[in-house]
């Protein structure tokens, strides 16, 4: 019979796993309380949350949610970062924190229902943010249109310059 605390924790895990865009698993051993608070703050600013659950409870929750088993990642002390709308932002927050503090180890996670390892999480963190990608896409779409307008506008500009030159000549005479 499962105890009430584990049952509550399993329900919390299930709630966190619903509508999951990404979940990153980190090893936080060796971090001080102030460092963990700074990590949580940077993760919160990226639109994600960090929670510590028992690995066995997380394993059961993943199994019941139909997500891939990441047993190799669920070894040792683990904290789970549940990403909001932008999984790249939370991965970047983790990577940036790990750069300044070598005690934090990114172990892997799940993104879009697929298991990812630590190298893939770092690769995801290297991607541009959603806003940057949208801006690049809009620039790519609008660039040919701007060039087309300039080409079509060329004869009109030449005509206007010609009329202006004739008017300047007549004024001078």
Buried (B, 14 or more C-beta within 10 A) or exposed (E): EEEEEEEEBBEBBBEBBEEBBBBBBBBBEEBEEEBBEBBBEBBBEBBBBBBEBBBEBBBBBBEEBEBEEBEEBBEEEBBBBBBBEBBBBBBBBBBEBBEEBEEBBBBBBBBEEEBBBBEBBBEBBEEEEEEEEEEEEEEEEEEEEEEEEEEEEEEEEEEEEEEEEEEEEEEEE
